[in-house]
Amino acid sequence: MASVAVVVGASIGGLLSGLVLAEVCDKVVLVERGELSDTPAHRAGVPQGMHAHGLLAGGLAALEQLLPGLCRELEQRGCPTGDNLRDTAWVFSGRRLALGDSGVRGMTVARPLLEHAIRRRVAELPNLSIRTNLRVTGLLYGAGRVKGVRLVPALGGAAEELTADLPRPTDRYRPSQNSGDFSSKWWLVGALKRRSRSATSRRRSGPREFHGDPAKSGAH
């Protein structure tokens, strides 16, 4: 019997989860509540999408491992890259760190461009499909386990059920307490190793300046 995985959310986390699942499942379905543009564009479902973003070395390496050639494509499309210490001004508590060669490479990138580049590649997988304008309203249970999700069109219409061997949530989906699905069961389902999570940093002031207290900035 064919194995089917459903991923709730087709943002970056959902796309990369779908990419990994497509390696081990016969069919993967990504369910997205919004509309997805054919070109890089800000989406209402991604409120931080217009912020400046940067990929740290770990995230850059993880994306390149999952999608070979992606980093080169982003560079060719104008995303600045360079040594994180030599080519970036790090300012903490009003003091700038000394410049030097760290050997750690990073990239600044617009979120819509990054997401679109990933989605275009993932959408080409023969056993993966992306369904848009659908909201997940709850889970389907049977034989003591989760066996799928309940869907309704975001713009109104008849509900449907989508069964799966492996329902997979992303951080954007939170079951409603009123739906009866607000339980630890959901978070235990689909324990996929999170090797697809990319490390991103948001730059608060300009594409090559970081400001803030080192203890609060999360920079290492």
ABEGO torsion letter per residue (X at the ends): XBBBBBBBEABAAAAAAAAAAAAABABBBBBBABBBBABBBBBAABAAAABBBBBBAAAAAAAAAABBGAAAAAAAAGBBBEBAAAABBBBBGGBBBBBBBAGBBBBBBBAAAAAAAAAAAAAABAABBBBBGBBBAEBBBBGGBBAEBBBBBAAEEBBBBBBBABBBBBAABBBBAAAGABBAAAAABGBBBAAABBBBBBBABEAABBBEBAAAAGBX
